[in-house]
Amino acid sequence: MSTAAPGNPAAGRHSGGPSFTRRRFIGGIMAVTAGAVLGRTAGAPRWQIGCFTRPWAEFDFRVALDGIAAAGFAFAGLMTAKGGKLVTPDTTPGQIALMGAEAKARNLSILSIYGDGFIREDSVAESIVRLKRLVDNAALCGCPTLLLGGMERAGWRENYCQVIARCCDHAAERGVGLVIKPHGGFNATGPQCRRLIEEVGHRNFRLWYDPGNICYYSEGRLDPVEDAASVDGVTTGMCVKDFRPPREVDLTPGTGTVGFAKVLARLKRGGFAGGPLVIECLSPGNAAAITAEAEKSRRFVEALVAENVRDAGTPAAGRG
């Protein structure tokens, strides 16, 4: 997966999505942000079922948003699209405002942004500055969650925790939660993620569980149902990702080996009884085929939480 920052998302138009003049999207910055802040606290469904842009990584981000909306989702996550990561510390306010406006035009709320590229191994101070830029970008488009992937270099672990800890208050003041996911390196398993969270020691730093990655980074040796027992009390969301041996994750959820019902039941026992469930990967194909897989995955996740939703008497939000 490319790590190059994309070019200006405002450059070029794809024929399937709404067009925005510079005046319209800049003029709407405050409305997008204010509306999203209200949405974080008012009438939020128990489960927020969404989809990341990653499955449409070969296409313009507008194609991804079109597909997510057409598949019936109310929530989108910004991860990758044509050109690489959609949001980096170097993404400009104009670029992030445009992404927020494009999502809003499709009646999508941005639920999560994958934040990467902020670490400068020669400077903790610069890494802090760059992570705060990512937080500010998330706040600008009304996104309540910045998803972090950790890092590979074990010797930088203490510094990594310091960077996160120094940014937690900054993020909380802007209504942005910092979360980490299992992603290899020193955060490949539930226990490793839990230790990071405890070392940072701030309530604005929590976990989005990723059962597919538990399988992927252990090469299938770990069962996410068992691993999930290690993250009681720290899980606030899930990247919904399946797995098939030996190391395949580009699958529509429900078609691989992950026992999602058992994983979710175990997470619920540990206190995760509602929150974001954002699909990260789907079976590949052309844009239309990916959208069809996205709709299947939405229905799969809705069925997965249906019993929990009935017990709570509150809706799960796919669309509307």
Secondary structure in CASP SS format (residue, H / E / C, confidence):
PFRMAT SS
TARGET T0000
AUTHOR 0000-0000-0000
METHOD secondary structure of the structure
MODEL  1
M C 1.00
S C 1.00
T C 1.00
A C 1.00
A C 1.00
P C 1.00
G C 1.00
N C 1.00
P C 1.00
A C 1.00
A C 1.00
G C 1.00
R C 1.00
H C 1.00
S C 1.00
G C 1.00
G C 1.00
P C 1.00
S C 1.00
F C 1.00
T C 1.00
R H 1.00
R H 1.00
R H 1.00
F H 1.00
I H 1.00
G H 1.00
G C 1.00
I H 1.00
M H 1.00
A H 1.00
V H 1.00
T H 1.00
A H 1.00
G H 1.00
A H 1.00
V H 1.00
L H 1.00
G H 1.00
R H 1.00
T H 1.00
A C 1.00
G C 1.00
A C 1.00
P C 1.00
R C 1.00
W E 1.00
Q E 1.00
I E 1.00
G E 1.00
C E 1.00
F E 1.00
T C 1.00
R H 1.00
P H 1.00
W H 1.00
A C 1.00
E C 1.00
F C 1.00
D C 1.00
F H 1.00
R H 1.00
V H 1.00
A H 1.00
L H 1.00
D H 1.00
G H 1.00
I H 1.00
A H 1.00
A H 1.00
A C 1.00
G C 1.00
F C 1.00
A C 1.00
F E 1.00
A E 1.00
G E 1.00
L E 1.00
M C 1.00
T E 1.00
A E 1.00
K C 1.00
G C 1.00
G E 1.00
K E 1.00
L C 1.00
V C 1.00
T C 1.00
P C 1.00
D C 1.00
T C 1.00
T C 1.00
P H 1.00
G H 1.00
Q H 1.00
I H 1.00
A H 1.00
L H 1.00
M H 1.00
G H 1.00
A H 1.00
E H 1.00
A H 1.00
K H 1.00
A H 1.00
R C 1.00
N C 1.00
L C 1.00
S E 1.00
I E 1.00
L E 1.00
S E 1.00
I E 1.00
Y E 1.00
G E 1.00
D C 1.00
G C 1.00
F C 1.00
I C 1.00
R C 1.00
E C 1.00
D C 1.00
S C 1.00
V H 1.00
A H 1.00
E H 1.00
S H 1.00
I H 1.00
V H 1.00
R H 1.00
L H 1.00
K H 1.00
R H 1.00
L H 1.00
V H 1.00
D H 1.00
N H 1.00
A H 1.00
A H 1.00
L H 1.00
C C 1.00
G C 1.00
C C 1.00
P C 1.00
T E 1.00
L E 1.00
L E 1.00
L E 1.00
G C 1.00
G C 1.00
M C 1.00
E C 1.00
R C 1.00
A H 1.00
G H 1.00
W H 1.00
R H 1.00
E H 1.00
N H 1.00
Y H 1.00
C H 1.00
Q H 1.00
V H 1.00
I H 1.00
A H 1.00
R H 1.00
C H 1.00
C H 1.00
D H 1.00
H H 1.00
A H 1.00
A H 1.00
E H 1.00
R C 1.00
G C 1.00
V C 1.00
G E 1.00
L E 1.00
V E 1.00
I E 1.00
K C 1.00
P C 1.00
H C 1.00
G C 1.00
G H 1.00
F H 1.00
N H 1.00
A C 1.00
T C 1.00
G H 1.00
P H 1.00
Q H 1.00
C H 1.00
R H 1.00
R H 1.00
L H 1.00
I H 1.00
E H 1.00
E H 1.00
V H 1.00
G C 1.00
H C 1.00
R C 1.00
N C 1.00
F E 1.00
R E 1.00
L E 1.00
W E 1.00
Y E 1.00
D C 1.00
P H 1.00
G H 1.00
N H 1.00
I H 1.00
C H 1.00
Y H 1.00
Y H 1.00
S C 1.00
E C 1.00
G C 1.00
R C 1.00
L C 1.00
D C 1.00
P H 1.00
V H 1.00
E H 1.00
D H 1.00
A H 1.00
A H 1.00
S H 1.00
V H 1.00
D C 1.00
G C 1.00
V C 1.00
T E 1.00
T E 1.00
G E 1.00
M E 1.00
C E 1.00
V E 1.00
K C 1.00
D C 1.00
F C 1.00
R E 1.00
P C 1.00
P C 1.00
R C 1.00
E E 1.00
V C 1.00
D C 1.00
L C 1.00
T C 1.00
P C 1.00
G C 1.00
T C 1.00
G C 1.00
T C 1.00
V C 1.00
G C 1.00
F H 1.00
A H 1.00
K H 1.00
V H 1.00
L H 1.00
A H 1.00
R H 1.00
L H 1.00
K H 1.00
R H 1.00
G C 1.00
G C 1.00
F C 1.00
A C 1.00
G C 1.00
G E 1.00
P E 1.00
L E 1.00
V E 1.00
I E 1.00
E C 1.00
C C 1.00
L C 1.00
S C 1.00
P C 1.00
G C 1.00
N C 1.00
A H 1.00
A H 1.00
A H 1.00
I H 1.00
T H 1.00
A H 1.00
E H 1.00
A H 1.00
E H 1.00
K H 1.00
S H 1.00
R H 1.00
R H 1.00
F H 1.00
V H 1.00
E H 1.00
A H 1.00
L H 1.00
V H 1.00
A H 1.00
E H 1.00
N H 1.00
V H 1.00
R H 1.00
D H 1.00
A H 1.00
G C 1.00
T C 1.00
P C 1.00
A E 1.00
A E 1.00
G C 1.00
R C 1.00
G C 1.00
END
